[in-house]
Amino acid sequence: MSPPPPLCSIKVHVAGNNPDMREIGKGIGETKSRVEKLVGIPLLMKVSEGRGRSSLCRGSIIAVFPAVFTVKLESGEIRTFSYSDVHTRGIMFLKDDGNV
């Protein structure tokens, strides 16, 4: 006798090389250490504001804490972000060539 057919089949969806997703194998701890290396350096940041909207901000990281980091923008505004925002690419640090 042959074995009975399976009751259900499982399909696996392969996402492929999606640049919008975080890097596989990189943990939140590694993201935190990468952010800590940027303290005091002038940065250009792309901040996702949801629904496909984003804004560019210039500033520098002024403080790091266990769960969040603080950025002082050129306008003088102080904003706080979590490391998971960076990890999931809600915030991206871009090369600042001074043209924005």
Secondary structure, 3 states (H helix, E strand, C coil): CCCCCCCCCCCCCCCCCCCCCCCCCCCHHHHHHHHHCCECCEEEEEEEEECCEEEEEEEEEEEECCCEEEEEECCCCEEEEEHHHHHCCCEEEECCCCCC
